[in-house]
Amino acid sequence: MKKLQGLPNKRFDSSIVGKITKYKKPLFGRKDYVLVAESKESIGAGYPATLTSSLESKKGIVIQKVSPVDLEGLNEGDVVSIEPNGTVRVLWETGSVHNCFMLTDACNCKCIMCPQPPKKDNDGLHAQNLRVLLLAEPEDVKSICFTGGEPALFPDRLVGLMGVAKNKFPKTHFDVLTNGILFSDFDLAKKIAMAAPTNTTFCVSLHADVADIHEEMNGAKYSFTKVVKGIHNLSKLRQAIEIRPVVTKLNFSRLKSMSNYIYRNFPFTVHVAFMGMEIEGYAKDNYDQVWIDPTEYAAEVGLAAWEVHRRGMNVSIYNIPLCLLPQESWRFARKSISGWKNDYLDVCTNCSVKEQCCGIFTTSETMQSSHINPIDSIKNIN
């Protein structure tokens, strides 16, 4: 998530969650708002906190010396959390087509390419998520994602958030990102499926068509059979399922056989997404083991995508710039990287298909393919 840093003018003990405003609110309508202030006159009582770039004030809690560029990037209606050390995190971004709720940092896998390694669970996240849902503006929200860690580790939290979200956002699509293991328990799968909004997709990480490669990648012994069972349980419960293989050095040579495996075993799948890596966290730690330049597997991922497509299934390629893929595979490439960590290299400035390209992860900017180059003339992506 997008993060800003400032200096608090005084000590406070717990995080503050509020909705951004750049306009002075009536005195008795300020309790839910975090004010972005440009003058001392605009700082007033009643706000739980104020953000500013240069002002100094003793009125209330003020986070000072925040970058003016960062403040400019905040939108009216964004929901932020403010930590006692002055860190400001954007938990809900107004105008974004895709907002996420982190249910837990804990996970029952240790994927060797995970960009966000698991941590001990923070039980305060649930109350924070409910607060964000209360404050978030419901207009034009196309998609909401429930993620982790592994969100199914705490099914009551997931069920509770789903109940609130589906009432507030009845037209929104929901994604649940999961490794699928816990859904092998039919009763747990049923509990979550019964609570899920009608327009929910369970996005399951399955990285190979054989157990040894999948389990080497996700770091969980005997998990392959459980994931397969979990997918079938969700199907029995009439849930929409997306399968997400992350492409690494360990599994790229099996992508075509993976597409055949998905079709034979999960023909009910609503979407298959072949995922390029974000080189952060464990993926960075295990770089030599997992990294392969996308140009080295471009043919394989293209063939796999076409194999799925020819069988009438929806398929996408995520997180791989267009210049690294053969043109015949561009029709499957998506602008898939979350806005807060999406960027382009300087060399991309004059690329003719930049607007259609996913770009790169800012977290991985120093670890990119050397083959990223601008495309000189516009070509037909469809």
C-alpha positions in Angstrom: 0.0 0.0 0.0 1.0 3.6 -0.6 3.1 4.9 2.4 4.0 8.5 3.5 6.3 9.6 6.3 6.2 12.6 8.6 7.1 13.7 12.2 4.4 13.7 14.9 4.2 16.9 16.9 3.4 14.9 20.1 3.2 11.4 21.4 0.1 9.2 20.9 -0.3 5.5 21.7 -2.4 3.9 19.0 -3.0 4.2 15.3 -5.5 6.7 13.9 -7.8 5.7 11.0 -9.6 8.5 9.2 -10.8 9.8 5.8 -8.7 12.4 4.0 -10.1 15.9 3.5 -8.4 19.0 2.1 -11.4 21.3 3.0 -12.3 22.6 6.4 -15.2 20.7 7.8 -17.9 22.0 10.3 -16.7 21.6 13.9 -19.1 18.8 14.8 -18.4 16.9 11.5 -14.6 16.4 11.9 -14.3 13.2 14.0 -13.9 10.9 10.9 -11.5 13.1 8.9 -7.8 13.6 8.7 -7.1 17.1 7.5 -4.4 18.0 5.0 -3.6 21.6 6.0 -1.7 24.3 4.1 -2.0 27.1 6.6 -2.1 27.4 10.4 -5.5 28.9 10.2 -6.9 25.7 8.7 -5.7 23.6 11.6 -8.6 23.3 14.1 -10.0 21.3 16.9 -12.1 18.1 16.3 -9.9 16.4 13.7 -8.2 13.2 15.0 -5.1 14.2 13.1 -3.7 16.7 10.6 -1.1 16.2 7.9 1.1 19.1 6.8 4.4 19.6 4.9 5.9 22.5 6.8 3.6 23.9 9.4 4.3 23.5 13.1 1.4 23.4 15.5 0.5 22.3 19.0 -3.2 22.0 18.2 -4.1 18.4 18.4 -2.1 15.6 16.7 -0.2 17.0 13.7 2.1 14.9 11.4 4.6 17.5 10.1 7.2 17.6 7.3 5.3 15.2 5.1 6.6 15.5 1.5 4.4 18.0 -0.4 4.5 15.7 -3.4 3.1 12.9 -1.2 0.4 15.1 0.2 -0.6 16.2 -3.3 -1.0 12.5 -4.2 -3.7 12.1 -1.5 -7.3 12.2 -2.8 -10.3 13.6 -1.0 -12.0 10.6 0.6 -8.9 8.3 0.8 -8.8 6.4 4.0 -5.5 6.4 5.9 -4.0 5.0 9.0 -1.5 7.1 11.0 1.0 5.3 13.3 2.6 6.8 16.4 6.0 7.1 14.5 4.4 9.3 11.8 4.0 6.7 9.2 0.8 7.2 7.1 -0.6 4.3 5.1 -3.3 4.7 2.4 -5.7 1.9 3.2 -8.4 2.9 0.7 -7.7 4.9 -2.4 -10.6 6.9 -3.8 -10.9 6.5 -7.6 -8.9 3.3 -7.6 -10.6 0.4 -9.4 -8.9 -2.1 -7.1 -8.7 -1.7 -3.3 -7.4 -4.5 -1.0 -8.0 -5.5 2.6 -5.2 -7.3 4.4 -6.8 -9.8 6.7 -3.6 -11.1 8.3 0.2 -11.1 7.8 0.2 -14.8 8.9 0.3 -17.6 6.4 0.4 -21.5 6.4 2.8 -21.5 3.4 6.4 -20.2 2.9 6.5 -19.6 -0.8 10.0 -19.1 -2.0 9.0 -16.3 -4.4 6.6 -14.5 -1.9 7.1 -10.7 -2.2 5.5 -10.2 1.2 6.9 -12.8 3.7 4.5 -13.9 6.4 4.6 -12.4 9.8 3.0 -13.0 13.2 -0.7 -12.2 13.0 -1.9 -8.7 14.1 -5.3 -9.1 15.6 -5.9 -5.4 15.3 -6.2 -5.6 11.5 -9.8 -6.8 11.7 -11.1 -3.7 13.6 -9.1 -1.5 11.2 -10.6 -3.2 8.1 -14.1 -2.7 9.5 -13.3 0.9 10.2 -12.1 1.4 6.6 -15.2 -0.2 5.2 -17.3 2.2 7.3 -15.5 5.2 6.0 -15.0 4.2 2.4 -17.0 5.9 -0.4 -19.1 3.3 -2.3 -19.2 5.1 -5.7 -17.5 3.5 -8.7 -15.7 0.8 -6.8 -15.2 -2.0 -9.4 -13.2 -4.4 -7.4 -12.3 -5.2 -3.8 -9.6 -7.8 -2.8 -9.4 -9.8 0.4 -5.8 -10.9 0.9 -3.1 -11.8 3.4 -1.0 -13.8 4.4 -3.7 -16.4 4.1 -7.2 -14.9 4.7 -8.8 -18.4 5.3 -6.6 -18.8 8.5 -9.2 -16.5 10.2 -12.5 -17.5 8.5 -14.6 -15.5 11.0 -12.8 -12.3 10.0 -13.3 -13.0 6.3 -17.0 -13.9 6.8 -17.5 -10.7 8.8 -15.9 -8.4 6.3 -17.8 -10.1 3.4 -21.1 -9.5 5.2 -20.4 -5.8 5.6 -18.8 -5.3 2.2 -21.6 -7.0 0.1 -24.2 -4.8 1.7 -22.2 -1.6 1.1 -20.9 -2.5 -2.3 -23.6 -4.6 -4.0 -22.3 -3.9 -7.5 -18.6 -4.5 -6.7 -16.6 -7.6 -7.8 -14.7 -9.3 -4.9 -11.5 -11.4 -5.1 -10.2 -13.6 -2.4 -6.5 -14.4 -2.8 -5.7 -17.8 -1.2 -3.3 -20.7 -1.4 -6.3 -23.0 -1.3 -5.0 -25.4 1.3 -7.6 -24.7 4.0 -10.5 -25.0 1.6 -9.8 -28.8 1.5 -11.9 -28.7 4.7 -15.4 -28.8 3.2 -17.1 -27.3 6.3 -14.7 -24.3 6.3 -15.1 -23.9 2.5 -18.9 -24.0 2.9 -18.8 -21.4 5.7 -16.9 -18.9 3.6 -18.7 -19.7 0.4 -22.1 -19.1 2.1 -21.0 -15.7 3.2 -19.4 -14.7 0.0 -21.1 -12.1 -2.2 -22.5 -13.5 -5.4 -19.9 -11.8 -7.5 -16.8 -13.3 -5.7 -13.9 -15.1 -7.3 -11.5 -17.3 -5.3 -8.1 -16.8 -6.7 -6.1 -19.9 -5.9 -2.3 -20.2 -6.2 -1.4 -23.5 -8.0 2.1 -23.4 -9.5 2.5 -26.7 -11.2 0.8 -29.8 -12.5 3.0 -32.0 -10.3 3.3 -32.1 -6.5 7.0 -31.8 -6.1 7.4 -28.5 -8.0 4.3 -26.9 -6.5 5.4 -27.9 -2.9 9.0 -26.8 -3.5 7.6 -23.4 -4.5 5.1 -22.9 -1.8 7.2 -24.5 1.0 4.3 -26.6 2.4 4.7 -30.4 2.3 1.8 -32.5 1.2 -0.1 -29.3 0.1 -0.6 -30.1 -3.6 -3.4 -32.7 -2.9 -5.1 -30.3 -0.4 -5.1 -27.4 -2.9 -6.6 -29.6 -5.6 -9.3 -30.8 -3.1 -9.9 -27.2 -2.1 -10.5 -26.1 -5.7 -13.0 -29.0 -6.1 -14.7 -28.1 -2.8 -15.2 -24.5 -4.0 -16.5 -25.8 -7.3 -19.0 -28.0 -5.5 -20.2 -24.9 -3.7 -20.7 -23.2 -7.0 -18.0 -20.6 -6.4 -16.1 -18.8 -9.2 -12.4 -19.9 -9.3 -9.4 -18.4 -10.8 -6.1 -20.3 -10.9 -2.8 -18.3 -10.5 0.5 -20.0 -11.3 3.5 -17.7 -10.6 6.2 -18.3 -13.2 9.7 -19.0 -11.9 12.8 -20.8 -12.9 11.4 -23.9 -11.3 8.1 -24.3 -13.2 8.4 -22.4 -16.5 9.2 -25.5 -18.6 5.9 -27.1 -17.4 3.6 -24.2 -18.3 2.0 -25.9 -21.3 1.4 -29.1 -19.4 0.1 -27.0 -16.6 -2.5 -25.5 -19.0 -3.5 -29.0 -20.0 -3.8 -30.1 -16.4 -6.0 -27.2 -15.5 -8.4 -27.9 -18.4 -8.6 -31.7 -17.6 -9.1 -31.3 -13.9 -10.7 -27.9 -13.5 -12.7 -27.1 -16.6 -15.1 -25.0 -14.5 -12.3 -22.5 -13.8 -13.5 -19.0 -14.8 -10.0 -17.5 -15.3 -6.4 -18.6 -15.5 -3.7 -15.9 -14.8 0.0 -16.6 -15.4 1.9 -14.3 -13.1 5.2 -12.7 -13.5 7.2 -12.3 -10.3 7.7 -9.3 -8.0 11.3 -9.5 -6.9 10.8 -8.5 -3.3 10.8 -10.3 0.1 11.5 -14.1 -0.3 11.8 -13.7 -4.1 14.7 -11.3 -3.6 16.3 -13.6 -0.9 15.9 -16.6 -3.3 16.8 -14.7 -6.5 19.2 -17.3 -7.9 16.7 -20.1 -7.3 13.6 -18.4 -8.7 14.5 -15.7 -11.2 14.4 -16.3 -14.9 14.3 -13.5 -17.4 10.7 -13.3 -19.0 12.3 -13.4 -22.4 13.5 -16.9 -21.6 10.0 -18.2 -20.9 8.0 -15.9 -23.2 7.4 -18.6 -25.7 6.3 -21.1 -23.0 3.9 -18.7 -21.3 2.5 -17.6 -24.7 1.8 -21.2 -25.7 0.3 -22.0 -22.4 -2.1 -19.0 -22.6 -3.1 -20.0 -26.2 -3.7 -23.6 -25.1 -6.1 -22.4 -22.4 -7.7 -19.8 -24.7 -8.4 -22.4 -27.5 -10.3 -24.5 -25.0 -12.7 -21.7 -24.4 -11.3 -20.6 -21.0 -10.5 -17.0 -20.0 -6.8 -16.4 -19.6 -4.4 -13.6 -18.8 -0.7 -12.8 -18.5 0.0 -10.6 -15.5 3.1 -8.5 -14.6 5.1 -9.0 -17.8 5.9 -5.9 -19.9 4.7 -6.1 -23.6 8.2 -5.8 -25.0 9.2 -9.0 -23.3 6.4 -11.0 -24.8 5.8 -12.1 -28.5 3.2 -9.9 -30.1 0.8 -12.8 -30.6 0.6 -13.1 -26.8 -0.2 -9.4 -26.2 -3.9 -10.0 -26.3 -3.6 -11.8 -23.0 -1.4 -9.3 -21.3 -3.1 -7.0 -18.7 -2.3 -3.9 -16.7 -2.1 -5.9 -13.6 0.2 -4.1 -11.1 -1.4 -2.1 -8.3 -1.2 1.6 -8.9 0.8 2.4 -5.7 3.7 0.2 -6.8 3.4 0.5 -10.6 6.0 2.5 -12.7 7.9 2.5 -15.9 11.6 2.7 -16.6 13.1 5.8 -18.2 13.6 3.8 -21.4 9.9 3.3 -21.6 9.1 7.1 -21.9 8.6 7.1 -25.7 7.2 3.6 -26.1 4.3 3.5 -28.4 2.3 0.9 -26.3 3.2 2.3 -22.9 -0.5 3.0 -22.1 -1.4 -0.6 -22.7 1.6 -2.1 -20.9 1.6 -3.2 -17.2 5.0 -1.6 -16.6 7.1 -2.7 -13.7 7.0 -3.1 -9.9 8.6 -0.2 -8.2 9.7 -2.6 -5.5 11.7 -4.5 -8.2 13.1 -1.5 -10.1 16.8 -2.5 -9.8 16.1 -6.2 -10.7 14.5 -5.9 -14.2 15.1 -7.7 -17.4 17.8 -6.1 -19.5 15.6 -6.6 -22.5 13.0 -3.9 -21.6 13.1 -1.5 -24.6 10.6 0.9 -26.2 8.4 -0.3 -29.0 8.7 2.1 -31.9 5.4 1.8 -33.6 1.9 1.0 -32.4 0.9 -2.6 -33.1 -2.4 -4.3 -32.7 -2.7 -5.8 -29.2 -6.0 -7.5 -29.9 
